[in-house]
Amino acid sequence: MDSAQFVERTTCISCGSTRLAELSTGLFNEKPLCDFILNDPWGENPAPYLRGKHWSYVQCSDCGQAFHKYILAPDWNERRFSQWMTQEAIEEFERPFKTTEYVFSKAVQYTKHVLQLERLSRSLCSGKPVRLLDFGCGYGEFLAMCDLYGFEAYGVDRSSAKRENGRFARIFPELEDLKSSGISAFHVITLFEVLEHLDDPRSLLEVLKEYLVTGGILILETPDCSGINGISTLDDYRKIHPLEHINGFTPATMRGLAESMGFAPIKKPVSFVTTDPMRVVKTVAKQIVGGAIGAGTQQYFRKL
Ligand SMILES: [Zn+2]
């Protein structure tokens, strides 16, 4: 049987430094990792291809960014998308999470983003619709919400299964497709749960920056990998799955990456989407205490 091929990332994905320290390492067929992989739904089971292969989770000694050193070679990554993570496997994986409560709270979150983004981009748009790009938009739920509020919304997602089963029409497979359609000068670009998956997140952000107007808003959101140094528990695995979540951000490293590229962290305006007055009181109280900028791994930035 073929063995999966990996490529090595020898420099920091954030600052480019070569001073990398290993936090943890192991084999794909060692416990507990092999059990976590086995218990996930797959189309074709990847385990036999991963036997004898090493993973190595490293941290940059200069900027603190953590990431997996070995990532699947492009053709094997393609195989992961087309044969391992089939549409059926993705649906089976998502089913237990997608409770009525979860779906509802997600929609509330999206509404909050829309209200905050409208407030922040009002001065940029001068009465015209907010032009927004959701990169890695999945099925396009957030885009559908933006569209209801009159935003001019576009998405990019490489998964053909998600585009075909999506909730929204204007989703392109590649950024290049936007360019060839003459669509640019976005007021807002969002990346929800995207950066942790990318071979080279900095290069993508460099490209996206060109699509954003000066003063435009960038939202980044990833899992918070603070304090995670290895794969011992299921929670560790969910956050730094070595095939899937190949970059581990913390509030500080997310902010560091964006700042080094000419994005300034900004505080979100307050928005209330609730029928519970106590939640309003709590949010206001938090504002008064002064919720720190960049306290979590969902952060707002402005392009300088
Ligand atoms: Zn670094």
py3Dmol code that shows the C-alpha trace and the ligand (Angstrom):
import py3Dmol

protein = """\
ATOM      1  CA  MET A   1       0.000   0.000   0.000  1.00  0.00           C
ATOM      2  CA  ASP A   2       1.135   3.572  -0.714  1.00  0.00           C
ATOM      3  CA  SER A   3       2.318   5.639   2.179  1.00  0.00           C
ATOM      4  CA  ALA A   4       1.071   9.223   2.601  1.00  0.00           C
ATOM      5  CA  GLN A   5       3.676  11.799   1.647  1.00  0.00           C
ATOM      6  CA  PHE A   6       4.373  14.816   3.803  1.00  0.00           C
ATOM      7  CA  VAL A   7       6.283  18.032   3.220  1.00  0.00           C
ATOM      8  CA  GLU A   8       8.234  19.832   5.918  1.00  0.00           C
ATOM      9  CA  ARG A   9       7.666  23.445   6.906  1.00  0.00           C
ATOM     10  CA  THR A  10      11.124  24.618   7.947  1.00  0.00           C
ATOM     11  CA  THR A  11      10.329  28.270   8.734  1.00  0.00           C
ATOM     12  CA  CYS A  12       7.775  29.926  10.995  1.00  0.00           C
ATOM     13  CA  ILE A  13       4.399  30.407   9.277  1.00  0.00           C
ATOM     14  CA  SER A  14       4.042  33.814  10.937  1.00  0.00           C
ATOM     15  CA  CYS A  15       7.474  35.507  11.080  1.00  0.00           C
ATOM     16  CA  GLY A  16       9.633  33.308   8.846  1.00  0.00           C
ATOM     17  CA  SER A  17      12.163  32.483  11.576  1.00  0.00           C
ATOM     18  CA  THR A  18      14.061  29.174  11.405  1.00  0.00           C
ATOM     19  CA  ARG A  19      14.353  28.951  15.207  1.00  0.00           C
ATOM     20  CA  LEU A  20      11.734  26.276  15.839  1.00  0.00           C
ATOM     21  CA  ALA A  21      11.453  24.256  19.063  1.00  0.00           C
ATOM     22  CA  GLU A  22       9.587  20.938  19.108  1.00  0.00           C
ATOM     23  CA  LEU A  23       6.713  20.872  21.624  1.00  0.00           C
ATOM     24  CA  SER A  24       5.699  17.258  20.978  1.00  0.00           C
ATOM     25  CA  THR A  25       6.024  14.494  18.447  1.00  0.00           C
ATOM     26  CA  GLY A  26       4.804  10.984  17.766  1.00  0.00           C
ATOM     27  CA  LEU A  27       3.632   8.476  15.201  1.00  0.00           C
ATOM     28  CA  PHE A  28       0.190   8.516  13.599  1.00  0.00           C
ATOM     29  CA  ASN A  29      -0.307   4.871  14.559  1.00  0.00           C
ATOM     30  CA  GLU A  30       0.477   5.444  18.258  1.00  0.00           C
ATOM     31  CA  LYS A  31      -2.136   5.823  20.970  1.00  0.00           C
ATOM     32  CA  PRO A  32      -4.040   7.959  21.700  1.00  0.00           C
ATOM     33  CA  LEU A  33      -3.867   9.637  18.259  1.00  0.00           C
ATOM     34  CA  CYS A  34      -4.656   6.471  16.283  1.00  0.00           C
ATOM     35  CA  ASP A  35      -7.816   5.910  18.382  1.00  0.00           C
ATOM     36  CA  PHE A  36      -8.994   9.478  17.842  1.00  0.00           C
ATOM     37  CA  ILE A  37      -8.518   9.072  14.093  1.00  0.00           C
ATOM     38  CA  LEU A  38     -10.235   5.688  14.109  1.00  0.00           C
ATOM     39  CA  ASN A  39     -13.279   7.118  15.917  1.00  0.00           C
ATOM     40  CA  ASP A  40     -13.807   9.897  13.375  1.00  0.00           C
ATOM     41  CA  PRO A  41     -16.023   9.236  10.352  1.00  0.00           C
ATOM     42  CA  TRP A  42     -14.165   8.925   7.048  1.00  0.00           C
ATOM     43  CA  GLY A  43     -14.919   8.008   3.481  1.00  0.00           C
ATOM     44  CA  GLU A  44     -11.769   6.027   2.791  1.00  0.00           C
ATOM     45  CA  ASN A  45      -9.979   5.334   6.111  1.00  0.00           C
ATOM     46  CA  PRO A  46      -6.628   7.199   6.069  1.00  0.00           C
ATOM     47  CA  ALA A  47      -5.024   5.156   8.914  1.00  0.00           C
ATOM     48  CA  PRO A  48      -3.267   2.532   6.730  1.00  0.00           C
ATOM     49  CA  TYR A  49      -1.575   5.292   4.702  1.00  0.00           C
ATOM     50  CA  LEU A  50      -0.330   7.002   7.862  1.00  0.00           C
ATOM     51  CA  ARG A  51       1.344   4.004   9.503  1.00  0.00           C
ATOM     52  CA  GLY A  52       4.946   4.776  10.512  1.00  0.00           C
ATOM     53  CA  LYS A  53       4.547   8.492   9.735  1.00  0.00           C
ATOM     54  CA  HIS A  54       5.668  11.100  12.255  1.00  0.00           C
ATOM     55  CA  TRP A  55       3.918  14.263  13.317  1.00  0.00           C
ATOM     56  CA  SER A  56       5.784  17.094  15.025  1.00  0.00           C
ATOM     57  CA  TYR A  57       4.163  20.094  16.715  1.00  0.00           C
ATOM     58  CA  VAL A  58       6.647  22.968  16.912  1.00  0.00           C
ATOM     59  CA  GLN A  59       6.768  26.507  18.240  1.00  0.00           C
ATOM     60  CA  CYS A  60       8.668  29.490  16.889  1.00  0.00           C
ATOM     61  CA  SER A  61      11.223  30.714  19.441  1.00  0.00           C
ATOM     62  CA  ASP A  62      10.947  34.257  18.073  1.00  0.00           C
ATOM     63  CA  CYS A  63       7.200  34.961  17.822  1.00  0.00           C
ATOM     64  CA  GLY A  64       5.624  32.061  19.726  1.00  0.00           C
ATOM     65  CA  GLN A  65       3.505  30.762  16.827  1.00  0.00           C
ATOM     66  CA  ALA A  66       2.873  26.991  17.041  1.00  0.00           C
ATOM     67  CA  PHE A  67       2.193  24.721  14.074  1.00  0.00           C
ATOM     68  CA  HIS A  68       2.631  21.225  12.686  1.00  0.00           C
ATOM     69  CA  LYS A  69       5.955  20.898  10.939  1.00  0.00           C
ATOM     70  CA  TYR A  70       4.879  18.081   8.609  1.00  0.00           C
ATOM     71  CA  ILE A  71       1.878  18.661   6.376  1.00  0.00           C
ATOM     72  CA  LEU A  72       0.396  16.463   3.668  1.00  0.00           C
ATOM     73  CA  ALA A  73       1.972  16.899   0.231  1.00  0.00           C
ATOM     74  CA  PRO A  74      -0.422  18.590  -2.245  1.00  0.00           C
ATOM     75  CA  ASP A  75      -1.568  15.416  -4.025  1.00  0.00           C
ATOM     76  CA  TRP A  76      -2.206  13.673  -0.693  1.00  0.00           C
ATOM     77  CA  ASN A  77      -4.071  16.701   0.577  1.00  0.00           C
ATOM     78  CA  GLU A  78      -6.220  16.483  -2.534  1.00  0.00           C
ATOM     79  CA  ARG A  79      -6.863  12.838  -1.684  1.00  0.00           C
ATOM     80  CA  ARG A  80      -7.832  13.895   1.848  1.00  0.00           C
ATOM     81  CA  PHE A  81     -10.469  16.264   0.427  1.00  0.00           C
ATOM     82  CA  SER A  82     -11.822  13.960  -2.249  1.00  0.00           C
ATOM     83  CA  GLN A  83     -11.593  10.477  -0.694  1.00  0.00           C
ATOM     84  CA  TRP A  84     -11.023  10.701   3.060  1.00  0.00           C
ATOM     85  CA  MET A  85     -13.297  13.626   3.963  1.00  0.00           C
ATOM     86  CA  THR A  86     -16.243  12.852   1.753  1.00  0.00           C
ATOM     87  CA  GLN A  87     -19.477  14.823   1.968  1.00  0.00           C
ATOM     88  CA  GLU A  88     -21.088  11.896   3.836  1.00  0.00           C
ATOM     89  CA  ALA A  89     -18.209  11.752   6.348  1.00  0.00           C
ATOM     90  CA  ILE A  90     -18.406  15.513   6.938  1.00  0.00           C
ATOM     91  CA  GLU A  91     -22.157  15.317   7.547  1.00  0.00           C
ATOM     92  CA  GLU A  92     -21.753  12.400   9.932  1.00  0.00           C
ATOM     93  CA  PHE A  93     -19.050  14.312  11.800  1.00  0.00           C
ATOM     94  CA  GLU A  94     -21.157  17.482  12.070  1.00  0.00           C
ATOM     95  CA  ARG A  95     -24.454  15.817  13.006  1.00  0.00           C
ATOM     96  CA  PRO A  96     -23.890  15.517  16.791  1.00  0.00           C
ATOM     97  CA  PHE A  97     -22.773  19.161  17.009  1.00  0.00           C
ATOM     98  CA  LYS A  98     -25.599  20.619  14.983  1.00  0.00           C
ATOM     99  CA  THR A  99     -28.243  20.674  17.678  1.00  0.00           C
ATOM    100  CA  THR A 100     -31.202  23.069  17.466  1.00  0.00           C
ATOM    101  CA  GLU A 101     -29.549  25.160  20.152  1.00  0.00           C
ATOM    102  CA  TYR A 102     -26.228  25.292  18.296  1.00  0.00           C
ATOM    103  CA  VAL A 103     -27.793  26.321  14.993  1.00  0.00           C
ATOM    104  CA  PHE A 104     -29.790  29.052  16.756  1.00  0.00           C
ATOM    105  CA  SER A 105     -26.794  30.447  18.651  1.00  0.00           C
ATOM    106  CA  LYS A 106     -24.716  30.434  15.469  1.00  0.00           C
ATOM    107  CA  ALA A 107     -27.367  32.540  13.717  1.00  0.00           C
ATOM    108  CA  VAL A 108     -27.388  34.955  16.686  1.00  0.00           C
ATOM    109  CA  GLN A 109     -23.588  35.233  16.389  1.00  0.00           C
ATOM    110  CA  TYR A 110     -23.879  35.949  12.675  1.00  0.00           C
ATOM    111  CA  THR A 111     -26.477  38.651  13.303  1.00  0.00           C
ATOM    112  CA  LYS A 112     -24.145  40.291  15.813  1.00  0.00           C
ATOM    113  CA  HIS A 113     -21.313  40.284  13.283  1.00  0.00           C
ATOM    114  CA  VAL A 114     -23.557  41.847  10.645  1.00  0.00           C
ATOM    115  CA  LEU A 115     -24.635  44.653  13.007  1.00  0.00           C
ATOM    116  CA  GLN A 116     -21.057  45.296  14.128  1.00  0.00           C
ATOM    117  CA  LEU A 117     -19.693  45.240  10.594  1.00  0.00           C
ATOM    118  CA  GLU A 118     -22.340  47.653   9.355  1.00  0.00           C
ATOM    119  CA  ARG A 119     -21.424  50.062  12.158  1.00  0.00           C
ATOM    120  CA  LEU A 120     -17.690  49.769  11.499  1.00  0.00           C
ATOM    121  CA  SER A 121     -17.870  50.125   7.735  1.00  0.00           C
ATOM    122  CA  ARG A 122     -20.546  52.855   7.571  1.00  0.00           C
ATOM    123  CA  SER A 123     -17.995  55.600   6.960  1.00  0.00           C
ATOM    124  CA  LEU A 124     -16.297  53.569   4.202  1.00  0.00           C
ATOM    125  CA  CYS A 125     -19.436  52.825   2.213  1.00  0.00           C
ATOM    126  CA  SER A 126     -21.056  56.284   2.006  1.00  0.00           C
ATOM    127  CA  GLY A 127     -24.564  54.909   1.702  1.00  0.00           C
ATOM    128  CA  LYS A 128     -23.676  52.060  -0.682  1.00  0.00           C
ATOM    129  CA  PRO A 129     -23.999  48.394   0.340  1.00  0.00           C
ATOM    130  CA  VAL A 130     -21.209  46.877   2.441  1.00  0.00           C
ATOM    131  CA  ARG A 131     -19.134  44.716   0.092  1.00  0.00           C
ATOM    132  CA  LEU A 132     -18.055  41.593   1.978  1.00  0.00           C
ATOM    133  CA  LEU A 133     -15.953  38.540   1.184  1.00  0.00           C
ATOM    134  CA  ASP A 134     -16.234  35.441   3.371  1.00  0.00           C
ATOM    135  CA  PHE A 135     -13.149  33.377   2.564  1.00  0.00           C
ATOM    136  CA  GLY A 136     -13.655  29.668   3.314  1.00  0.00           C
ATOM    137  CA  CYS A 137     -17.395  30.280   3.553  1.00  0.00           C
ATOM    138  CA  GLY A 138     -18.472  26.616   3.603  1.00  0.00           C
ATOM    139  CA  TYR A 139     -22.170  26.344   2.820  1.00  0.00           C
ATOM    140  CA  GLY A 140     -22.531  30.140   2.867  1.00  0.00           C
ATOM    141  CA  GLU A 141     -24.806  30.549   5.902  1.00  0.00           C
ATOM    142  CA  PHE A 142     -23.093  33.794   6.934  1.00  0.00           C
ATOM    143  CA  LEU A 143     -23.323  35.114   3.368  1.00  0.00           C
ATOM    144  CA  ALA A 144     -27.040  34.382   3.273  1.00  0.00           C
ATOM    145  CA  MET A 145     -27.434  36.410   6.476  1.00  0.00           C
ATOM    146  CA  CYS A 146     -25.370  39.322   5.081  1.00  0.00           C
ATOM    147  CA  ASP A 147     -27.475  39.259   1.928  1.00  0.00           C
ATOM    148  CA  LEU A 148     -30.695  39.648   3.939  1.00  0.00           C
ATOM    149  CA  TYR A 149     -29.247  42.836   5.435  1.00  0.00           C
ATOM    150  CA  GLY A 150     -28.463  44.236   2.008  1.00  0.00           C
ATOM    151  CA  PHE A 151     -24.724  43.582   1.951  1.00  0.00           C
ATOM    152  CA  GLU A 152     -23.120  42.771  -1.389  1.00  0.00           C
ATOM    153  CA  ALA A 153     -21.721  39.424  -0.266  1.00  0.00           C
ATOM    154  CA  TYR A 154     -19.363  36.980  -1.963  1.00  0.00           C
ATOM    155  CA  GLY A 155     -17.772  33.751  -0.843  1.00  0.00           C
ATOM    156  CA  VAL A 156     -14.813  31.583  -1.757  1.00  0.00           C
ATOM    157  CA  ASP A 157     -14.652  27.902  -0.867  1.00  0.00           C
ATOM    158  CA  ARG A 158     -12.512  25.187  -2.417  1.00  0.00           C
ATOM    159  CA  SER A 159     -14.897  22.358  -1.480  1.00  0.00           C
ATOM    160  CA  SER A 160     -17.112  21.556  -4.455  1.00  0.00           C
ATOM    161  CA  ALA A 161     -19.460  19.565  -2.170  1.00  0.00           C
ATOM    162  CA  LYS A 162     -20.035  22.685  -0.060  1.00  0.00           C
ATOM    163  CA  ARG A 163     -20.513  24.943  -3.076  1.00  0.00           C
ATOM    164  CA  GLU A 164     -23.033  22.563  -4.631  1.00  0.00           C
ATOM    165  CA  ASN A 165     -24.983  22.062  -1.402  1.00  0.00           C
ATOM    166  CA  GLY A 166     -24.590  25.684  -0.336  1.00  0.00           C
ATOM    167  CA  ARG A 167     -27.124  28.218   0.883  1.00  0.00           C
ATOM    168  CA  PHE A 168     -25.905  31.000  -1.334  1.00  0.00           C
ATOM    169  CA  ALA A 169     -25.245  31.574  -5.012  1.00  0.00           C
ATOM    170  CA  ARG A 170     -22.195  33.825  -5.189  1.00  0.00           C
ATOM    171  CA  ILE A 171     -19.548  31.346  -4.023  1.00  0.00           C
ATOM    172  CA  PHE A 172     -16.415  30.899  -6.120  1.00  0.00           C
ATOM    173  CA  PRO A 173     -13.862  28.083  -5.968  1.00  0.00           C
ATOM    174  CA  GLU A 174     -10.805  30.394  -6.020  1.00  0.00           C
ATOM    175  CA  LEU A 175      -9.882  34.007  -5.345  1.00  0.00           C
ATOM    176  CA  GLU A 176      -8.758  34.217  -8.967  1.00  0.00           C
ATOM    177  CA  ASP A 177     -12.383  33.745 -10.038  1.00  0.00           C
ATOM    178  CA  LEU A 178     -13.309  36.944  -8.210  1.00  0.00           C
ATOM    179  CA  LYS A 179     -10.511  38.788  -9.927  1.00  0.00           C
ATOM    180  CA  SER A 180     -11.535  37.597 -13.376  1.00  0.00           C
ATOM    181  CA  SER A 181     -15.111  38.703 -12.617  1.00  0.00           C
ATOM    182  CA  GLY A 182     -13.739  42.167 -11.779  1.00  0.00           C
ATOM    183  CA  ILE A 183     -14.805  41.993  -8.117  1.00  0.00           C
ATOM    184  CA  SER A 184     -12.474  43.682  -5.619  1.00  0.00           C
ATOM    185  CA  ALA A 185     -12.322  46.613  -3.167  1.00  0.00           C
ATOM    186  CA  PHE A 186     -14.065  44.855  -0.291  1.00  0.00           C
ATOM    187  CA  HIS A 187     -15.038  46.772   2.847  1.00  0.00           C
ATOM    188  CA  VAL A 188     -14.944  43.579   4.905  1.00  0.00           C
ATOM    189  CA  ILE A 189     -13.149  40.229   4.659  1.00  0.00           C
ATOM    190  CA  THR A 190     -13.948  37.423   7.096  1.00  0.00           C
ATOM    191  CA  LEU A 191     -12.089  34.158   7.768  1.00  0.00           C
ATOM    192  CA  PHE A 192     -14.062  31.969  10.170  1.00  0.00           C
ATOM    193  CA  GLU A 193     -12.163  28.784  11.094  1.00  0.00           C
ATOM    194  CA  VAL A 194      -9.834  29.056   8.115  1.00  0.00           C
ATOM    195  CA  LEU A 195      -6.303  30.098   9.161  1.00  0.00           C
ATOM    196  CA  GLU A 196      -5.717  26.939  11.207  1.00  0.00           C
ATOM    197  CA  HIS A 197      -6.087  24.844   8.031  1.00  0.00           C
ATOM    198  CA  LEU A 198      -3.693  26.675   5.705  1.00  0.00           C
ATOM    199  CA  ASP A 199      -0.225  25.584   4.545  1.00  0.00           C
ATOM    200  CA  ASP A 200       0.828  29.235   4.374  1.00  0.00           C
ATOM    201  CA  PRO A 201      -1.601  31.549   6.188  1.00  0.00           C
ATOM    202  CA  ARG A 202       0.634  34.610   5.864  1.00  0.00           C
ATOM    203  CA  SER A 203       0.737  34.431   2.066  1.00  0.00           C
ATOM    204  CA  LEU A 204      -3.044  34.129   1.878  1.00  0.00           C
ATOM    205  CA  LEU A 205      -3.463  37.175   4.125  1.00  0.00           C
ATOM    206  CA  GLU A 206      -0.997  39.111   1.927  1.00  0.00           C
ATOM    207  CA  VAL A 207      -3.175  38.379  -1.099  1.00  0.00           C
ATOM    208  CA  LEU A 208      -6.452  39.106   0.704  1.00  0.00           C
ATOM    209  CA  LYS A 209      -5.086  42.430   1.934  1.00  0.00           C
ATOM    210  CA  GLU A 210      -4.966  43.595  -1.670  1.00  0.00           C
ATOM    211  CA  TYR A 211      -8.690  42.882  -1.995  1.00  0.00           C
ATOM    212  CA  LEU A 212      -9.505  45.056   1.032  1.00  0.00           C
ATOM    213  CA  VAL A 213      -9.905  48.848   0.873  1.00  0.00           C
ATOM    214  CA  THR A 214      -7.751  50.989   3.189  1.00  0.00           C
ATOM    215  CA  GLY A 215      -9.628  51.170   6.485  1.00  0.00           C
ATOM    216  CA  GLY A 216     -11.455  47.936   5.638  1.00  0.00           C
ATOM    217  CA  ILE A 217     -12.291  45.373   8.317  1.00  0.00           C
ATOM    218  CA  LEU A 218     -10.755  41.919   8.700  1.00  0.00           C
ATOM    219  CA  ILE A 219     -12.253  39.300  11.043  1.00  0.00           C
ATOM    220  CA  LEU A 220     -10.115  36.324  11.998  1.00  0.00           C
ATOM    221  CA  GLU A 221     -11.441  33.388  13.995  1.00  0.00           C
ATOM    222  CA  THR A 222      -9.699  30.132  14.875  1.00  0.00           C
ATOM    223  CA  PRO A 223      -9.777  27.662  17.788  1.00  0.00           C
ATOM    224  CA  ASP A 224      -7.820  28.940  20.810  1.00  0.00           C
ATOM    225  CA  CYS A 225      -4.813  26.656  21.215  1.00  0.00           C
ATOM    226  CA  SER A 226      -3.414  28.413  24.298  1.00  0.00           C
ATOM    227  CA  GLY A 227      -1.713  25.910  26.575  1.00  0.00           C
ATOM    228  CA  ILE A 228      -1.899  23.022  24.107  1.00  0.00           C
ATOM    229  CA  ASN A 229       1.480  21.395  23.652  1.00  0.00           C
ATOM    230  CA  GLY A 230       0.609  17.915  22.461  1.00  0.00           C
ATOM    231  CA  ILE A 231      -2.152  15.424  21.640  1.00  0.00           C
ATOM    232  CA  SER A 232      -3.212  13.698  24.867  1.00  0.00           C
ATOM    233  CA  THR A 233      -6.942  14.386  25.060  1.00  0.00           C
ATOM    234  CA  LEU A 234      -9.806  14.530  22.579  1.00  0.00           C
ATOM    235  CA  ASP A 235      -9.883  18.305  23.063  1.00  0.00           C
ATOM    236  CA  ASP A 236      -6.189  18.526  22.063  1.00  0.00           C
ATOM    237  CA  TYR A 237      -6.933  16.394  19.015  1.00  0.00           C
ATOM    238  CA  ARG A 238      -9.893  18.572  17.974  1.00  0.00           C
ATOM    239  CA  LYS A 239      -7.709  21.679  18.225  1.00  0.00           C
ATOM    240  CA  ILE A 240      -4.454  20.459  16.658  1.00  0.00           C
ATOM    241  CA  HIS A 241      -5.448  17.426  14.577  1.00  0.00           C
ATOM    242  CA  PRO A 242      -2.225  17.005  12.563  1.00  0.00           C
ATOM    243  CA  LEU A 243      -4.004  16.507   9.218  1.00  0.00           C
ATOM    244  CA  GLU A 244      -6.633  19.150   9.747  1.00  0.00           C
ATOM    245  CA  HIS A 245      -5.701  21.929  12.184  1.00  0.00           C
ATOM    246  CA  ILE A 246      -2.092  22.331  11.172  1.00  0.00           C
ATOM    247  CA  ASN A 247      -1.648  25.789  12.778  1.00  0.00           C
ATOM    248  CA  GLY A 248      -2.321  26.484  16.466  1.00  0.00           C
ATOM    249  CA  PHE A 249      -3.152  30.132  17.175  1.00  0.00           C
ATOM    250  CA  THR A 250      -3.433  31.898  20.515  1.00  0.00           C
ATOM    251  CA  PRO A 251      -4.893  35.404  20.989  1.00  0.00           C
ATOM    252  CA  ALA A 252      -1.331  36.790  21.032  1.00  0.00           C
ATOM    253  CA  THR A 253      -0.023  34.984  17.934  1.00  0.00           C
ATOM    254  CA  MET A 254      -3.165  35.826  15.919  1.00  0.00           C
ATOM    255  CA  ARG A 255      -2.754  39.473  16.805  1.00  0.00           C
ATOM    256  CA  GLY A 256       1.014  39.336  16.154  1.00  0.00           C
ATOM    257  CA  LEU A 257       0.545  37.935  12.658  1.00  0.00           C
ATOM    258  CA  ALA A 258      -2.081  40.513  11.684  1.00  0.00           C
ATOM    259  CA  GLU A 259      -0.168  43.450  13.184  1.00  0.00           C
ATOM    260  CA  SER A 260       3.040  42.483  11.398  1.00  0.00           C
ATOM    261  CA  MET A 261       1.105  42.727   8.120  1.00  0.00           C
ATOM    262  CA  GLY A 262      -0.354  46.188   8.613  1.00  0.00           C
ATOM    263  CA  PHE A 263      -3.638  45.407  10.345  1.00  0.00           C
ATOM    264  CA  ALA A 264      -4.536  47.235  13.560  1.00  0.00           C
ATOM    265  CA  PRO A 265      -6.593  45.437  16.206  1.00  0.00           C
ATOM    266  CA  ILE A 266      -9.907  47.170  16.945  1.00  0.00           C
ATOM    267  CA  LYS A 267     -12.589  46.817  19.567  1.00  0.00           C
ATOM    268  CA  LYS A 268     -15.931  45.476  18.352  1.00  0.00           C
ATOM    269  CA  PRO A 269     -18.876  47.834  18.793  1.00  0.00           C
ATOM    270  CA  VAL A 270     -21.504  46.469  21.167  1.00  0.00           C
ATOM    271  CA  SER A 271     -24.555  44.782  19.683  1.00  0.00           C
ATOM    272  CA  PHE A 272     -27.450  43.097  21.443  1.00  0.00           C
ATOM    273  CA  VAL A 273     -29.283  40.179  19.903  1.00  0.00           C
ATOM    274  CA  THR A 274     -31.257  38.626  22.725  1.00  0.00           C
ATOM    275  CA  THR A 275     -34.643  38.529  24.444  1.00  0.00           C
ATOM    276  CA  ASP A 276     -32.941  38.220  27.838  1.00  0.00           C
ATOM    277  CA  PRO A 277     -32.404  41.593  29.575  1.00  0.00           C
ATOM    278  CA  MET A 278     -29.777  40.032  31.861  1.00  0.00           C
ATOM    279  CA  ARG A 279     -27.564  39.346  28.869  1.00  0.00           C
ATOM    280  CA  VAL A 280     -27.754  43.016  27.912  1.00  0.00           C
ATOM    281  CA  VAL A 281     -26.777  44.006  31.453  1.00  0.00           C
ATOM    282  CA  LYS A 282     -23.845  41.579  31.423  1.00  0.00           C
ATOM    283  CA  THR A 283     -22.613  42.823  28.037  1.00  0.00           C
ATOM    284  CA  VAL A 284     -22.816  46.447  29.153  1.00  0.00           C
ATOM    285  CA  ALA A 285     -21.009  45.620  32.402  1.00  0.00           C
ATOM    286  CA  LYS A 286     -18.238  43.906  30.409  1.00  0.00           C
ATOM    287  CA  GLN A 287     -17.925  46.990  28.210  1.00  0.00           C
ATOM    288  CA  ILE A 288     -17.584  49.241  31.244  1.00  0.00           C
ATOM    289  CA  VAL A 289     -14.908  47.004  32.753  1.00  0.00           C
ATOM    290  CA  GLY A 290     -13.276  47.255  29.337  1.00  0.00           C
ATOM    291  CA  GLY A 291     -13.044  43.905  27.567  1.00  0.00           C
ATOM    292  CA  ALA A 292      -9.466  43.756  26.319  1.00  0.00           C
ATOM    293  CA  ILE A 293      -8.820  43.977  22.598  1.00  0.00           C
ATOM    294  CA  GLY A 294      -7.667  40.656  21.220  1.00  0.00           C
ATOM    295  CA  ALA A 295      -8.624  38.687  24.319  1.00  0.00           C
ATOM    296  CA  GLY A 296      -9.819  35.653  22.361  1.00  0.00           C
ATOM    297  CA  THR A 297      -9.117  34.000  19.022  1.00  0.00           C
ATOM    298  CA  GLN A 298     -11.920  35.860  17.299  1.00  0.00           C
ATOM    299  CA  GLN A 299     -10.540  39.289  16.535  1.00  0.00           C
ATOM    300  CA  TYR A 300     -11.429  42.359  14.494  1.00  0.00           C
ATOM    301  CA  PHE A 301      -8.758  44.360  12.642  1.00  0.00           C
ATOM    302  CA  ARG A 302      -8.640  47.406  10.400  1.00  0.00           C
ATOM    303  CA  LYS A 303      -6.327  47.677   7.380  1.00  0.00           C
ATOM    304  CA  LEU A 304      -4.005  50.638   7.901  1.00  0.00           C
TER     305      LEU A 304
END
"""
ligand_1 = """\
1
ZN
Zn 7.717 33.119 14.293
"""
view = py3Dmol.view(width=600, height=400)
view.addModel(protein, "pdb")
view.setStyle({"model": 0}, {"cartoon": {"style": "trace"}})
view.addModel(ligand_1, "xyz")
view.setStyle({"model": 1}, {"stick": {}})
view.zoomTo()
view.show()
